[in-house]
């Protein structure tokens, strides 16, 4: 009976990438919150999308959680860091570090605040609506809709309020 040496079969998890370790073909490492597989034995390059490594799991494309019973880690960033519109679908969700609110993307209204504090015309009918007294947002009342503010609404520099024909806005 002949015995054939197959070499390494499968992948070997080497844990967190270490610059002093010499990696072999199919070694798997984690680096910069992603998981990579070695394509070239003896590589000294940093893991990344290059000729020596291939990405297995890009954790930047998945929502993670802090524990089995904890909270989801939602993508977060400023207004300027919002994803490009062409890459979005209805329901895309993130935390806006400028407004300190969750926001949801919709192809009609763009980015809108999710939940309490939502302003003018983008929320479904609710029994109680929370509103800010000042805003620097561009607010648009949808055609044929009504909007209101209690006591006052100060539109700060950089913001606007658009009331199209057929819509009504009142200060109560």
Helices and strands as residue ranges (DSSP letters): E 12-16, E 27-31, E 34-38, E 53-58, G 59-61, E 64-65, E 72-73, E 76-77, G 79-81, G 85-87, E 93-96, E 101-106, E 110-113, E 134-135, E 138-141, E 146-149, E 154-155, E 160-163, E 168-171
